[in-house]
Amino acid sequence: MPPCRGDGRCRIFAAMAQLPEQPPRTPAPSRPIVTLSRLGWALAAWFIVLTGILLTHSNRLSSDLARSRERVTTLSRDLAAELRWSTILSSTSMRTASFTLTPDADAGLRARAVMDPVSRRAVLALENFKAPGGKRYELWALHGNTPATLGAIRTDARGNAVLRIEDVGDPADLSAFAISLEPEAGAAGSSAPALPGAAREPTGPIVMIGSLGR
């Protein structure tokens, strides 16, 4: 560059030419801007998910509580029933039945009975009453010389059962219980099922008789 000769502008340009060059500035990276609308949608989605979780948990707790209440109700009812039947054993007027086998009976049959004349209820415990095919055992109440059916005897797979009889009939003339072996309903020679307490004759052999003590 030629030397300046008293020209002011020339001197200014010359001074500027001697200044060191400044490196170019790198623009600062821009930060992502989260708008209020995006934040609102995110909060709404989170609230919906949380509400769904809370509703599911609440419904599960309600179902569990309902099942627990049903179990408590069932257990309370069963306990009340057992207590009601257990009063037979503490009754001062309780009578017991001593069962004996007849010649037509299977030697393994066992039976015991208690009866409360006040409530007219009875409980019988039976063992080994597994009826042959096409047959069923039936329980009878003997009032004097008149038999009245107390229903068919249903047992578990081993032939055991506990029968609870709500009403054995008039205890004044109840002398004994009897068990017969009858044709199963629908089998040849079977009679139509009768309601408990109905008077009719056994059609099969008597296998056990339980005389009531005083």
LINFENSUL-V612711 format. One record per pair of residues at least 24 apart in sequence whose ideal C-beta (glycine too) atoms are under 10 Angstrom apart, sorted by the first residue. I is the first residue (numbers start at 1). J is the second residue. If there is no record, write none. Layout:
# LINFENSUL-V612711
i->I j->J
i->I j->J
This chain:
# LINFENSUL-V612711
i->81 j->164
i->84 j->119
i->84 j->121
i->84 j->164
i->85 j->116
i->85 j->119
i->85 j->121
i->85 j->122
i->85 j->123
i->85 j->162
i->85 j->164
i->85 j->166
i->86 j->123
i->87 j->116
i->87 j->118
i->87 j->119
i->87 j->121
i->88 j->114
i->88 j->115
i->88 j->116
i->88 j->118
i->88 j->119
i->88 j->121
i->88 j->122
i->88 j->123
i->88 j->164
i->89 j->114
i->89 j->116
i->89 j->123
i->90 j->116
i->91 j->115
i->91 j->116
i->91 j->117
i->91 j->118
i->91 j->119
i->91 j->121
i->92 j->116
i->92 j->118
i->93 j->117
i->93 j->118
i->93 j->119
i->93 j->171
i->93 j->214
i->94 j->118
i->94 j->122
i->94 j->213
i->95 j->122
i->95 j->171
i->95 j->174
i->95 j->212
i->95 j->213
i->95 j->214
i->96 j->210
i->96 j->211
i->96 j->212
i->96 j->213
i->96 j->214
i->97 j->122
i->97 j->124
i->97 j->174
i->97 j->176
i->97 j->177
i->97 j->208
i->97 j->209
i->97 j->210
i->97 j->211
i->97 j->212
i->97 j->213
i->98 j->176
i->98 j->209
i->98 j->210
i->98 j->211
i->98 j->212
i->98 j->213
i->99 j->124
i->99 j->126
i->99 j->176
i->99 j->177
i->99 j->178
i->99 j->179
i->99 j->207
i->99 j->208
i->99 j->209
i->99 j->210
i->99 j->211
i->100 j->208
i->100 j->209
i->100 j->210
i->100 j->211
i->101 j->179
i->101 j->207
i->101 j->208
i->101 j->209
i->102 j->178
i->102 j->179
i->102 j->180
i->102 j->205
i->102 j->206
i->102 j->207
i->102 j->208
i->102 j->209
i->103 j->205
i->103 j->206
i->103 j->207
i->104 j->180
i->104 j->181
i->104 j->204
i->104 j->205
i->104 j->206
i->104 j->207
i->104 j->208
i->105 j->179
i->105 j->181
i->105 j->205
i->105 j->206
i->105 j->207
i->105 j->208
i->105 j->209
i->106 j->130
i->106 j->131
i->106 j->132
i->106 j->159
i->106 j->181
i->106 j->207
i->106 j->208
i->108 j->159
i->109 j->137
i->109 j->159
i->109 j->179
i->109 j->207
i->109 j->208
i->110 j->159
i->110 j->160
i->110 j->208
i->111 j->137
i->111 j->139
i->111 j->153
i->111 j->161
i->111 j->163
i->111 j->177
i->111 j->179
i->111 j->207
i->111 j->208
i->111 j->209
i->111 j->210
i->112 j->210
i->113 j->139
i->113 j->163
i->113 j->165
i->113 j->168
i->113 j->176
i->113 j->177
i->113 j->210
i->113 j->212
i->114 j->212
i->115 j->141
i->115 j->165
i->115 j->168
i->115 j->171
i->115 j->174
i->115 j->177
i->115 j->210
i->115 j->212
i->115 j->213
i->116 j->168
i->116 j->171
i->117 j->168
i->117 j->170
i->117 j->171
i->117 j->172
i->117 j->174
i->117 j->212
i->118 j->171
i->119 j->166
i->119 j->167
i->119 j->168
i->119 j->171
i->120 j->165
i->120 j->166
i->120 j->167
i->120 j->168
i->120 j->169
i->120 j->170
i->120 j->171
i->120 j->174
i->121 j->164
i->121 j->165
i->121 j->166
i->121 j->167
i->121 j->168
i->122 j->150
i->122 j->163
i->122 j->164
i->122 j->165
i->122 j->166
i->122 j->167
i->122 j->168
i->122 j->171
i->122 j->174
i->122 j->177
i->122 j->212
i->123 j->162
i->123 j->163
i->123 j->164
i->123 j->165
i->124 j->150
i->124 j->153
i->124 j->161
i->124 j->162
i->124 j->163
i->124 j->164
i->124 j->165
i->124 j->177
i->124 j->179
i->124 j->210
i->125 j->160
i->125 j->161
i->125 j->162
i->125 j->163
i->126 j->153
i->126 j->155
i->126 j->159
i->126 j->160
i->126 j->161
i->126 j->162
i->126 j->163
i->126 j->179
i->126 j->208
i->127 j->155
i->127 j->158
i->127 j->159
i->127 j->160
i->127 j->161
i->128 j->155
i->128 j->158
i->128 j->159
i->128 j->160
i->129 j->153
i->129 j->154
i->129 j->155
i->129 j->156
i->129 j->158
i->129 j->159
i->129 j->160
i->129 j->161
i->129 j->179
i->129 j->181
i->129 j->207
i->129 j->208
i->130 j->155
i->130 j->156
i->130 j->157
i->130 j->158
i->130 j->159
i->130 j->160
i->131 j->155
i->131 j->159
i->131 j->181
i->131 j->182
i->131 j->184
i->132 j->181
i->132 j->184
i->133 j->184
i->133 j->187
i->134 j->183
i->134 j->184
i->134 j->186
i->134 j->187
i->134 j->188
i->134 j->189
i->134 j->190
i->135 j->181
i->135 j->182
i->135 j->183
i->135 j->184
i->135 j->187
i->135 j->190
i->135 j->204
i->136 j->180
i->136 j->181
i->136 j->182
i->136 j->183
i->136 j->184
i->136 j->185
i->136 j->187
i->136 j->190
i->136 j->193
i->136 j->204
i->137 j->161
i->137 j->179
i->137 j->180
i->137 j->181
i->137 j->182
i->137 j->204
i->137 j->207
i->137 j->208
i->138 j->178
i->138 j->179
i->138 j->180
i->138 j->181
i->138 j->182
i->138 j->193
i->138 j->194
i->138 j->202
i->138 j->203
i->138 j->204
i->139 j->163
i->139 j->165
i->139 j->168
i->139 j->177
i->139 j->178
i->139 j->179
i->139 j->180
i->139 j->196
i->139 j->208
i->139 j->210
i->140 j->176
i->140 j->177
i->140 j->178
i->140 j->179
i->140 j->180
i->140 j->200
i->140 j->201
i->140 j->202
i->140 j->206
i->140 j->209
i->140 j->210
i->141 j->165
i->141 j->167
i->141 j->168
i->141 j->169
i->141 j->170
i->141 j->171
i->141 j->173
i->141 j->174
i->141 j->175
i->141 j->176
i->141 j->177
i->141 j->178
i->141 j->196
i->141 j->197
i->141 j->199
i->141 j->212
i->142 j->169
i->142 j->173
i->142 j->174
i->142 j->175
i->142 j->176
i->142 j->177
i->142 j->178
i->142 j->209
i->142 j->210
i->142 j->211
i->142 j->212
i->143 j->168
i->143 j->169
i->143 j->170
i->143 j->171
i->143 j->172
i->143 j->173
i->143 j->174
i->143 j->175
i->143 j->176
i->143 j->199
i->144 j->173
i->144 j->174
i->144 j->175
i->145 j->173
i->145 j->175
i->146 j->173
i->146 j->199
i->146 j->200
i->146 j->201
i->147 j->176
i->147 j->178
i->147 j->180
i->147 j->198
i->147 j->199
i->147 j->200
i->147 j->201
i->147 j->202
i->147 j->206
i->148 j->174
i->148 j->194
i->148 j->195
i->148 j->196
i->148 j->197
i->148 j->198
i->148 j->199
i->148 j->200
i->149 j->180
i->149 j->182
i->149 j->191
i->149 j->193
i->149 j->194
i->149 j->195
i->149 j->196
i->149 j->197
i->149 j->198
i->149 j->199
i->149 j->200
i->149 j->201
i->149 j->202
i->150 j->177
i->150 j->178
i->150 j->179
i->150 j->196
i->150 j->197
i->150 j->198
i->151 j->193
i->151 j->194
i->151 j->195
i->151 j->196
i->151 j->197
i->151 j->198
i->152 j->182
i->152 j->184
i->152 j->185
i->152 j->193
i->152 j->194
i->152 j->196
i->153 j->179
i->153 j->180
i->153 j->181
i->153 j->182
i->165 j->196
i->165 j->197
i->166 j->196
i->166 j->197
i->167 j->196
i->167 j->197
i->168 j->196
i->168 j->197
i->168 j->212
i->169 j->196
i->169 j->197
i->169 j->199
i->171 j->212
i->174 j->212
i->175 j->209
i->175 j->211
i->175 j->212
i->176 j->209
i->176 j->210
i->176 j->211
i->176 j->212
i->177 j->208
i->177 j->209
i->177 j->210
i->177 j->211
i->177 j->212
i->178 j->202
i->178 j->206
i->178 j->207
i->178 j->208
i->178 j->209
i->178 j->210
i->178 j->211
i->179 j->206
i->179 j->207
i->179 j->208
i->179 j->209
i->179 j->210
i->180 j->204
i->180 j->205
i->180 j->206
i->180 j->207
i->180 j->208
i->181 j->205
i->181 j->206
i->181 j->207
i->181 j->208
